[in-house]
Amino acid sequence: MESLHERLTLARVKLNALRDERARATAAVETMEARLRDQGREADVLRARVHELEQENEVLRTATAPAGETGREGTKEKIDELVQEIDRCLALLNN
């Protein structure tokens, strides 16, 4: 049978191991929380950019061409560019 001294030594070793494990887990949680905050901020920025692009897109859709010019080709290209940028922002949000 183990002596009391041996059992106490074993308990101390286990306690130290558990403290180390807890410290590692706490550090991992803090890292994940920081990453989550960063991703939340990035998502907010991307949502705001998507909103701006959608508004600009709407303005371009409703804009009329200057007198004497059709302007349709340039406007359509600009709208296509904006739609592609919106799609990229949405793809980033989904990641």
N, C-alpha and C positions, 0 to 999 in steps of 0.2 A: 504494500500500500504506500502511496505517495505521502511524503511528509508535508506538513502545512507550509513549510518554507518553499518547497518545490511547486506546490499548487499556487502560492502567491506569485512566484516568479513567472509561472506560465500565464497566470491571469494578467500580470503587468505586460507581458509580451503581446498578448492578444489585445489588450487595451490600447497599447501604442500602435498596433497595426490598424485597429479600428479608427483611431484618431487620424492616422495618415490617410486612410481611405476616405474619411469624412472630409478632410482638407482638399483632397483631389476632387471629390464630388462637388464641393462648394465652389471650387475654382471653375469647374466645368459648367456649372449652372450659371455663374456670373458671366462667363464667356458667351454662353447661349443667349442669355438675356440681353447682353450688349449687341449681339448679332441681330436679335429680333428687333430691338429698338432701331438699329441702323436700317434694316430692311423696311420697317414701318415708315421711317422718314423717306426712304427712297420711293416707296409705293405712293406716299402722299405727293411727292414732287412729280412723279410720273402721272398720277391722276390729274394734277393741276395742269400739266403740260398737255395731256389729252384733251382736257376741257378747253384750253386755249386754242388748240388746233381745231377742235370741232367748231368753236365760235368763228375762227378765221375761215374755215371751210364754208360755213353757212353764209358768211359775208361774201365770199367769192362766188358762191352759187347764185346769190341774189343780185350781185353787182351787174350793172349793164356795161356794155362796151362803150368806149368813147365814140363820139360822133365820127363817122367816116371810116371806122375800123370795125371789123367783126370781133376781133379779140377772143373768139371762141377757142382757138387752138391754144393760146397761151394760158387762158383760164382753165381749160380742161387739163393741161399739163400740170398746172399749179395744184389743182384739186387732186390729181392723181398722186403728186408728191406728198401732199398733206395726208391723204388716206394711207399711203405707205408708212409715213411717220407715225400715224395713229396706230397702225397695226403693229409696228415695232414696239411702241410704248405698251400696248396691251400684252404683247408677248412677254415683255420684261415683267409686267405686273403678274402674269400667270406663273412665272418661274419662282 
